[in-house]
Each structure stands twice: as C-alpha cells, then as structure tokens.
Amino acid sequence: MDKLKNRILQDGKCFPGGILKVDSFINHQMDPNLMMELAKEFSNLFAGAHITKIVTIESSGIAPAIMVGYITQLPVVFIKKKKPKTMENMLTSQVHSFTKDRDYTVCISNDFLTKDDHVLFIDDFLANGNASMGVIDLCRQAGAKIEGMGFIIEKAFQMGGDVLRREGIRYEALATVESLDNCEIKLR
C-alpha cells in the first residue's frame, strides 16, 4: 500500500534496537483518513474469508479494527491488558510486549469469543509475534477459528511472520519493513 509506505518513510522514526515509531499517524495521534484506507484494504484482502468477529488487542489495534468492523458490519472485541474485576467467564494468556519489554496477562470474556466465532485479528505491528501467539492461545481456549490476521506493519527482520507461517495462519501486512539497520527505514 503505497500511501502507507510513503507515510512511514516521511513521518516514521527509527530508534536503536529495531524500534519504528509511527505515533504521529498510527498509534498515538491517528490519521483517520489513512486508518479508513487501511481498513478498506484489510476488508478487501479478507473479503473471501468466513469471518464473524474482528478481534484486536489494546490499544493500538482498536482504531483500525473498529473501522474494519464498520466496513464489514461485524462486531469488534478487544483483548484487555488488565483483568477487570467485572469480567465473567474470563480466558487469559501471557503476552510479552517487545516495545514495552514487559509481560502482560491479557484477557477476554468467553462470552465475546466463543466456539462459534471465525476471527480476523487486526493489529498495528507484527514483530516477534507475541501478541499473535496470545490471540492464538485465547482462540484455542475458546474453540474459535482464526481465519486470518492483518497487520498495518510487519517487521520482516523479526520472527513474527515465521511464527505465524509455522502455525499455518494466513496473515497480511500492508507494509513490510525489511530493515532498520543504522536507524534507516528500508521497506520491501
């Protein structure tokens, strides 16, 4: 997706350790027009899949997931990073955040993720695949089927794509970063 790639090159910032900062247009301040275009692209890419629910993980995946849900007219549920006292029928999994370098116990209500669900997972980044593995774990616990995963940006130099391919998960990335060596952004 050329518009996204151009925006990454124009406004993205690189930091040592393989960190790409896109907080001026994706995951802090958001460009709603770009988000809608990304959502349309995800909707087109997964148009043939049997999807009953859009799932994301808080917080950066919420905006694109809601827009995909709006376009496809499907419900959206987000996995929480903190266990609320009011959640019933809770499913949990452990996820390590690459960016924040900490572990989270993520959770979702089994009322909103069930054996009848066919899931499309939407998130901002695919890096090491930790969030994706948490989603896979939660879906297995619920008996839900993952139909696909969509990521705004994949860091191809990290192992997330390999992890998902080994799991047999179809995934699509709208932009792929080949390298951030020497803090230079190189896209595929």
N, C-alpha and C positions, 0 to 999 in steps of 0.2 A: 504494500500500500504506500504509494509514493508520498502522499501528503503527510502521513505519519513519519516516514523516514526523513523527509525534509525537516520536519519539526524537531525530531530527535537531534539531527545534525546542527540545526540552528539554535535550539534552546536547551538541549541536554547538556549536562555537565558530568564530567568524569572525575572520580576520586580514586586514590590508590586502594588496592585490594579488590578491584573488579566491581566497583560501585558506580552505577549510572543513575544520576539524579535527573528526574523528569518532573519535579514537583511544581514547575511553573505552568504545566498544562495537563498533567495526568493525575498525580496522586497527592496534591495538596491544593493548589489552585487548579481548577479544571477548566478546560475549553469545552463548553457544552456542544458546540457545533462539531468539533473534532470527535467528541465522545459519541455523538449520534452517527457520524460516518463510520466509526469503528463498530458500533452496534449493528449497523446495516450490513457491514462486511461479515461480521460473525453470523448474523441471521442468514445471509446468502450461503456462506460456507457450510452451515449445518442444516440447510433447508430440507435435505432429504432424510435426515435422521429422525427417528421417532423419539421426540423429546416431550416430556410432560412437566418438567420443572427446571428452572435455572437456579444454580447454586453458586455461591461465592463465599469468600472468607473476608471478615472485616479487616481492614476497612477500605483499602484501595480498589477492590474489585466491585464494590457496591454500585458505584455510578454506572460503569459500563454494563453490569448485569441487569440493573433496573431498565436501562434503555433497550437491551436485548429482550427483556421480558415485555416491555411495552410494545415493541415491534411484533413480537411473536404471539403476544396476548397470552403469555404463560406466567404462572406465579414465580416469584423470586424469593429465595430464602437465603439468609447469610449465616454462616457458621460464626459463632461468637468466640472471642479470645478470652473471655472471662465467664465463669459459671455464674449465671444469675440464680438468686435464691428462689425465684418463682418458676423456673423451668421444670416441667414434668417430663417423664419418660426420656431422660437425657442419655444421649450417646456421646462418648468422649474419645479423644485421640490426642497423642502428643505430637507437637509440631515445633521444629526449630526454625526460628527466623534468621535468615542469613544477614539481613540488613541490620537487625537489632541485636544479633548474637545472643539470643535468649530462647528458652523453651517456653511454650505455651501449652496448656491443656485446653484444647478447643472443644466446643460442644455444639450440639444441635438437638432439637427435640425430635424424637421419633414420631411425633405427631405430624411433623412437617417434612420428614424424609422417611419414606416407607418402602415396603417391598413392591409397591405398585408404581414407583417412580422410575422414570427414564431421564437421567440427569445430563444437563450440559453445564459444566463448570466453567466459569469465566473469572479471570484474574488479570492483574496488571503485568506481572512478571513470571516467567519460568526461569529459575536459576538452577538450584540444586534439586528441585522437585520436592522439597519438604512439605510445602502446603498441599501439593497434589497428592502425596502419599497419605497425608492426613485425611483428605477427601475420599480417597480410595478406601481407606480403613473405615471411615464412617459409613460409606455406601455399602460396604460389605456387611457391617454390623446391622444395617437397616434392611439388607436384602435388595437394595436399589441397584439398578443397572446404569453404569456410566456409558452414555452414548458418545461423549466427546468432551474435549477440554479446549478452551480458547484463551489465548494469552495475547495481550497487547504487544509485549516484547519478550522475546526469548534470548537469553544469553547462551549462545551455542557453545561457548568455551567452558561452560559449567555442565554438570552431568544430568540435569533435569530431563532433557529430551531423551537421553539414553534410558533413564529410569522408566519413563512412560512407554517407550517402544518395547522394553522388556516386559512390561505389564500388559502389552497388547492394547494400549489406549490410543485411540485416534486423537491427535491434537493438531491445532492450527495456531500459528503465531503470525501476527500481522506485520511484525518487523523482527528481524533477526540480527543480533549483534554478534559479529564474528570475533571481535577482539576489542579490549580496552587497554591494550598494552601501551605503556608510556602515556597513559591518560589521553589517548587518541581514539575516538569512536570510529570503528570500522564496521559498516553494515554489509550484510550479504545482499 
